[in-house]
């Protein structure tokens, strides 16, 4: 159960739900993506590098900001706000798969 909140299902699920929310213009789906990203954000806050701590605090906030941009009809900007989480997930995925 814990892995569903903190692991790869939550990381990929939050990105998937938020991306679908942007593409289908459903702002409330981005709230669900923000809630799912909380576990990943807490994990990042626990890492020693300061850049991950900052990203951990920002990830749920970026999902909420993307929601407001979807409401305003700015889907491209909303999509760009999800890029930090995507890049961090890809970075950590490369680290996991190369070990």
C-alpha positions in Angstrom: 0.0 0.0 0.0 2.8 2.4 0.8 4.4 1.8 -2.6 1.2 3.0 -4.2 1.5 6.4 -2.4 5.2 6.9 -2.7 6.4 4.7 -5.5 6.3 4.6 -9.3 2.5 4.0 -9.5 1.9 7.4 -7.8 4.6 9.2 -9.8 3.3 7.9 -13.1 -0.3 8.1 -12.1 -0.1 11.8 -11.1 1.6 12.6 -14.4 -1.0 10.6 -16.4 -4.0 12.1 -14.6 -2.6 15.6 -14.9 -1.7 15.2 -18.5 -5.2 13.9 -19.3 -6.7 16.8 -17.3 -4.8 19.2 -19.5 -5.6 17.5 -22.8 -9.3 17.1 -22.0 -9.6 20.6 -20.3 -10.6 19.1 -16.9 -9.0 21.3 -14.2 -10.3 19.1 -11.3 -8.2 16.2 -12.6 -5.1 18.3 -11.9 -6.1 18.4 -8.3 -6.1 14.6 -8.2 -2.7 14.7 -9.9 -1.5 17.1 -7.2 -2.8 14.8 -4.4 -1.1 11.8 -6.0 2.2 13.7 -6.3 2.3 14.4 -2.6 4.0 11.1 -1.8 6.7 11.7 -4.4 7.1 15.3 -3.1 7.6 14.0 0.5 10.2 11.5 -0.8 12.1 14.3 -2.6 12.0 16.5 0.5 13.8 13.7 2.3 16.7 13.5 -0.1 19.9 15.3 0.9 20.4 17.5 -2.2 18.8 20.9 -1.8 17.5 21.0 -5.4 15.3 17.9 -4.6 14.0 19.6 -1.4 13.0 22.6 -3.4 11.4 20.5 -6.1 9.6 18.5 -3.5 7.9 21.6 -2.1 7.1 22.9 -5.6 5.6 19.8 -7.3 2.1 19.8 -5.9 2.1 23.6 -6.2 2.9 23.3 -9.9 0.0 21.0 -10.4 -2.3 23.5 -8.8 -0.9 26.3 -10.9 -1.4 24.2 -14.0 -5.0 23.8 -13.0 -5.5 27.6 -13.1 -3.9 27.8 -16.5 -6.2 25.0 -17.8 -9.1 27.1 -16.6 -7.8 30.1 -18.4 -7.4 28.1 -21.6 -3.6 28.1 -21.6 -2.9 24.3 -22.0 0.7 24.8 -23.2 1.7 26.7 -20.1 0.0 24.1 -18.0 1.9 21.3 -19.7 5.2 23.1 -19.2 4.5 23.3 -15.5 4.5 19.5 -15.4 7.9 19.2 -16.9 9.9 19.5 -13.7 8.1 16.4 -12.3 8.6 14.6 -15.5 12.3 15.4 -15.7 12.9 14.4 -12.0 11.0 11.1 -12.6 13.1 10.3 -15.7 16.3 11.2 -13.8 15.4 8.9 -10.9 14.2 6.2 -13.3 17.6 6.2 -15.1 19.4 5.9 -11.8 17.2 3.0 -10.7 17.5 1.1 -14.0 21.3 1.6 -14.3 22.0 0.1 -10.8 
